[in-house]
């Protein structure tokens, strides 16, 4: 079951879709259900239309197809309807694309070897300077203690 926000998002995506599933005077037949199955597997979101010669409303057709395919009815307006069913195949494709984009982003992040060398030398020089300053500070403290005695 979809939440109202998910349903609203799917409705907005369905606005740009073309009508690909047609239901005629034969009503919801096995062929229509098979076609709906293949479309849902390939697209997840399918927009359909009920022709005037059919003796069913868009809501009845949508409910019948949803019951037969396990899809969710998203919207019914006039003679058009929109159905949705999650597709594992498309999800796997989306995950592969995300992994490819991550790999691309990782490959795009290049390291400048000259800059890395300069930074390493500066860090080493800073550490030596701090070590030398700590030594002279300890020596100055020891000398001050000697003078007070």
C-alpha positions as CSV (number, residue, x, y, z in Angstrom):
1,X,0.0,0.0,0.0
2,X,1.3,3.4,-0.9
3,X,1.2,6.6,1.2
4,X,-0.5,9.7,0.0
5,X,2.9,11.4,-0.7
6,X,4.1,8.5,-2.7
7,X,0.8,8.4,-4.6
8,X,1.1,12.2,-5.3
9,X,4.6,11.8,-6.6
10,X,3.6,9.0,-8.9
11,X,0.6,11.1,-10.2
12,X,3.0,13.9,-11.0
13,X,5.3,11.5,-12.9
14,X,2.3,10.0,-14.8
15,X,1.3,13.4,-16.2
16,X,4.1,13.2,-18.8
17,X,3.5,9.5,-19.7
18,X,1.9,8.4,-22.9
19,X,-1.2,6.2,-22.8
20,X,0.1,2.7,-23.6
21,X,-2.6,0.4,-22.4
22,X,-6.0,0.4,-24.2
23,X,-9.1,-1.4,-23.0
24,X,-11.8,-1.8,-25.7
25,X,-15.2,-3.4,-26.0
26,X,-13.9,-6.8,-24.9
27,X,-13.2,-5.4,-21.4
28,X,-10.4,-6.8,-19.2
29,X,-9.4,-9.9,-21.0
30,X,-6.4,-12.2,-20.5
31,X,-4.5,-10.4,-23.3
32,X,-5.0,-7.0,-21.5
33,X,-3.8,-8.5,-18.2
34,X,-0.8,-10.0,-19.9
35,X,0.0,-6.8,-21.6
36,X,-0.4,-4.9,-18.3
37,X,2.0,-7.4,-16.6
38,X,4.7,-6.9,-19.2
39,X,4.3,-3.1,-19.1
40,X,4.5,-3.1,-15.3
41,X,7.7,-5.1,-15.4
42,X,9.2,-2.8,-17.9
43,X,8.1,0.5,-16.6
44,X,6.5,0.3,-13.1
45,X,4.1,3.1,-13.9
46,X,1.5,2.6,-16.7
47,X,-1.1,4.9,-18.0
48,X,-4.1,3.3,-19.6
49,X,-7.3,4.4,-21.3
50,X,-10.8,2.9,-21.5
51,X,-12.4,3.3,-25.0
52,X,-16.0,4.6,-25.3
53,X,-17.1,1.2,-26.7
54,X,-16.2,-0.6,-23.4
55,X,-19.0,-1.1,-21.0
56,X,-16.8,-0.5,-18.0
57,X,-15.7,2.7,-16.2
58,X,-12.0,3.5,-15.8
59,X,-12.3,2.8,-12.1
60,X,-13.7,-0.7,-12.7
61,X,-11.0,-1.5,-15.3
62,X,-8.3,-0.2,-13.0
63,X,-9.5,-2.2,-10.1
64,X,-9.8,-5.4,-12.2
65,X,-6.3,-5.0,-13.6
66,X,-4.8,-4.2,-10.2
67,X,-6.5,-7.2,-8.6
68,X,-5.1,-9.5,-11.4
69,X,-1.6,-8.1,-11.5
70,X,-1.0,-7.1,-7.8
71,X,-0.6,-3.5,-8.8
72,X,-1.8,-0.3,-7.0
73,X,-4.3,2.0,-8.6
74,X,-2.8,5.5,-8.6
75,X,-5.4,7.7,-10.4
76,X,-8.6,7.6,-12.4
77,X,-9.6,10.7,-14.3
78,X,-12.3,10.5,-17.0
79,X,-11.5,7.5,-19.2
80,X,-7.8,7.3,-18.2
81,X,-6.2,5.5,-15.3
82,X,-2.7,5.0,-13.9
83,X,-1.4,1.9,-12.2
84,X,1.9,1.2,-10.4
85,X,3.8,-1.9,-9.3
86,X,7.3,-2.1,-7.9
87,X,9.7,-3.8,-10.3
88,X,12.8,-5.6,-8.9
89,X,14.4,-5.6,-12.4
90,X,14.2,-1.8,-12.6
91,X,15.5,-1.4,-9.0
92,X,18.5,-3.5,-9.9
93,X,19.2,-1.3,-12.9
94,X,18.9,1.8,-10.7
95,X,21.3,0.4,-8.2
96,X,23.8,-0.5,-10.9
97,X,23.5,3.1,-12.3
98,X,24.1,4.5,-8.8
99,X,27.2,2.3,-8.3
100,X,28.5,3.4,-11.7
101,X,28.0,7.1,-10.8
102,X,29.8,6.6,-7.5
103,X,32.7,4.9,-9.3
104,X,32.8,7.8,-11.8
105,X,32.8,10.3,-8.9
106,X,35.6,8.4,-7.2
107,X,37.7,8.2,-10.4
108,X,37.1,11.9,-11.0
109,X,38.7,12.8,-7.7
110,X,42.4,12.9,-8.7
111,X,45.4,13.4,-6.5
112,X,48.1,15.9,-7.6
113,X,51.4,14.2,-6.7
114,X,53.4,17.4,-6.7
115,X,51.0,19.1,-4.3
116,X,50.9,15.9,-2.1
117,X,54.8,15.9,-2.0
118,X,54.9,19.6,-1.0
119,X,52.3,19.1,1.7
120,X,54.2,16.1,3.1
121,X,57.5,18.1,3.2
122,X,55.8,21.0,4.9
123,X,54.3,18.6,7.5
124,X,57.7,17.0,8.2
125,X,59.3,20.4,8.5
126,X,56.6,21.6,11.0
127,X,57.1,18.4,13.1
128,X,60.9,18.9,13.2
129,X,60.4,22.6,14.2
130,X,58.0,21.7,17.0
131,X,60.4,19.0,18.2
132,X,63.3,21.5,18.2
133,X,61.2,24.2,20.0
134,X,60.1,21.7,22.6
135,X,63.8,20.7,23.2
136,X,64.9,24.3,23.6
137,X,62.0,25.1,25.9
138,X,62.9,22.2,28.2
139,X,66.6,23.4,28.0
140,X,65.6,26.9,29.0
141,X,63.5,25.7,31.9
142,X,66.4,23.5,33.1
143,X,68.8,26.5,32.8
144,X,66.4,28.7,34.8
145,X,66.2,26.1,37.6
146,X,70.0,25.9,37.7
147,X,70.3,29.7,38.1
148,X,67.9,29.8,40.9
149,X,69.8,27.3,43.0
